[in-house]
Amino acid sequence: MIVFLFLNVFVFGQMQDKNRSYEWFDKVIGNERTGLYNGKQYIDFDRNKILDNKHAFFSSDEVLRGSVTYDSQTYYNIGIKYNLETQNFLIELKSGSVASILQLIYDKIEKFTIEDSHFIKIEDLSIDGITTSGFVEVLFENSSFSLLKQHKKRRREHIKGQRLYYKFLDKSRYLFCIDSGCRNIKSKGDVIKFFPFYRKEIKSFYDDYNVLKESDYDAFMKKLFQQIAHSPSLSKHSF
């Protein structure tokens, strides 16, 4: 056990050193001189037309910190914005005191993180029998199944006076995925369909964690699937 813990600490230390090395390299030569400078300039024409802070971006309309694997190279601690209406992935590059936003080429993006959220690209994935591609956030995964979230926002127009404004409304969906494909999760009943042998526990979970469900649905779903995954009865069944 001591050896195992030591190895974990050692490997984690190596990963931190590696990440710092990449950050140092990018800082010295400038991100604009790396493979990231392979996209097009992005201008947000909607920036001054948003009502009630209902913007089109993931988490915030401000630049957040994260990493991206792009054209087989991973870049750490960079400024990121992810537009959920257009699915455009944006990065902030600085040249001296001037910052510019670039839109990366979709086909070259493999995966990315935004703060603590991890996204992967899916290609030709079957969801309820319909083939889908794009980026999804991995909320939970183990050797048997995954809980994914496909983020999406849609534009709604609003007229105030003589001006046109927009609100971007959430249209995201949760996905339960196994080797044969994915299914939409729209309700408690869907979760029970996936795990009928765990019906009582699922109903009890919804009752016990109703406050969490209302305040942070992502955290609620993560906790639910973590609890299901650690259920002793799960090992007795196959999908």
N, C-alpha and C positions, 0 to 999 in steps of 0.2 A: 504494500500500500504506500509506503514511504517513497519507494522508487517510482511508482506510478505518479504520485503527486509531484515529485521532483522533475520527472520528464514533462509533465504538463506545464509546470512553471518555466522550464527551460525552453520548450517549444514556443510558449506564449511570448517569452522574452525575445526569441529569435524573430517572431512575426512583428513585434513592435519595432525592433531594430531595422527590419526590412522595410516596414512602412516609413520609418523616419528617413531611411536612405533614399527612398523614392521621392519623398517630399523635398529633401535637400537637393536632389538632382534636378527636380522640376523648378525649384526656386533659383538655382544657380543659372540654368540655361534659359529659364523663362518658359512658361507653359505655351506661349505662342510659337516657340521653336520646336515643340514636340508634335507628335502625331495628332494631338487634339486640335491643332490648327488645320482642320480638315472638315469644314462645314461651311455654313453661310451665316452672315450677320442677321440677327433677329431683332425686329423692332416690334414692341408691344403697342399696337394701335388702340387697344382697349383700356389702357392703364388709367386714364382719367374719365372713364365712362362706367365705372363699377359702382353698383348700389349695395349698401349694407355689407360691404367687404365680401360679397359673394363672387370672388374671383375664380379664375379657371385653373389655378395651380394646386399642386399637392401640398397640403399642410400650410403653406404661406406663400404670398406673392412676393416675398423678399427672397434674396439669394440665401440658400442654406448650404451647409457643408456636407460633403459626401465623397464618394469614390465612383469610378466608372471603369469597366473593362471595355476598351474601344480599339477595334482593329488589332485584337490579341495582346494589347498592352493595358495594364491597370495603372490608373492615375489616382492618387490619394489626396485627401484634404483639398478639394477644389470646390468652387462655388457652383451650385446646381439649382436649376428650376425645372420643374416637370409640368408641362401644360396638359391637363387632363381632358380638355376638349379636343385638341388636335393630336394629342399623344406625342408632341414634340419634346425632345430632351434637350435642355439648354445648359450651357456652361458659361461662367464668367471668366474671361481672360483679361489680365491687366498688362498694360504696356506703359511703364512709368506710372503716372498718376491717372491715366485714362483707362477706364474699364469698358469692355464691350461684351455683349452677349452673343454667343454663337449657337446656332442650331446644328447639332451633330447629325451625321448621316445615319438613318435608322438601321440600315443593313449592317453597319459596322459596330453597333452597340450589342454587347453580349449580356451584360448584367450591370447593375449599379446599386448603390446604397444612398439613401438620403437620411442623415442622422442615424437613427436606429432601425430604419425600415429597409428591408432587403428586397430587391426586385430582380426577376429573371425574365428572359424572353421566351415566349412559347411560340412554336411554329406548327401550324396545322393540327392543333389540339382539338379533339372531339369533345364538345360541351353539349350535353343532351342531344347528341347526334348531329350537331352543327359544327363544322370546322371553323376554328377561330385562331387568330395569331395576334401577338402584341405583347405588352409587358404586364406582369402580374406581381403582386406583393406576396411573399411567402410568410404567412402568419404562423403556421405550424407544419412540421413534417416529421415523419418517422419512416420506418422501413415498410409500413403497410399502406399509409395514406398521407395525403397532404391537404391542408386548408389554405386556399389561396384567395386573394381579393383582387378582382379586376376593377381598377379605379376608372371612373368616367364621369365627366360633367357635361351638361348640355346648356346651351345659351338660351336665355329668355329675354326678350326685348321689353323695355319700359320707357314710356314717354313722360318727361317732366318738363312742363312749359313747352319750349320749342326744341328741347334737346332729347336725344336718344341715349338711353342708358341700358346696361346689361346686368343681369344676375346669372351666375353659373350655378346650376342646381345639381346636386349629387345624384348620379345614376349608377353607382357602383354595385357590384354583385359579389357574393361569396361563392366559392367553388369547393366542392368535395371531390378529390381526385384519387383514383387508384390506377393501376396499370392499364385498364381497359378504356380509361377516359375520365371525364369530369361531369359532375351534375351540379346544377344550380341549387343553392340553399336559400329558400325564400321564407321559411318558417320553422317553428319547432317540429311540426309534422314531418318536414323533409329530413331533419336530423334523425327522427325516430325511424323513418323508413330505411335509412342507411344502417342504423343500429337497433333493430327491433327487439333484440335480446336485452337491451339496456334501457327500455322504455321508462321504467319507474325512476331510475336514476336521472335520466334526462329531464323528466317532468319536475322532479324535485330540485334539480339544478336551476331550472328556469324560475322556480318560486324563490329559492334561497338567494339568488343573485339578480333579482329584478332591478335593484337600484343600480348595479354595475351595468346591466343591459341598457338602461335608459341614459346613463351618463357617458359610457365608453363602450360602444358595441364591439369594436375590434378587440378590446381587452376581454370582454365577455366571451366572445367566440374562441379566442385563444385558450382561455381557461377551461371552457367547456370541452374542447377537443383534447387538451392536455389531460383532463380528468378521464375522458373516455379511453385515451391511449394507455393510461396506467391502470385501467380496470383489470382485475384478475380474470374476469369473464371474457375479455376480448381475445385472449389467446386460444380460447376454445372454439372460435369461429373463424371462418375465412370468407373473403369477399368474392 
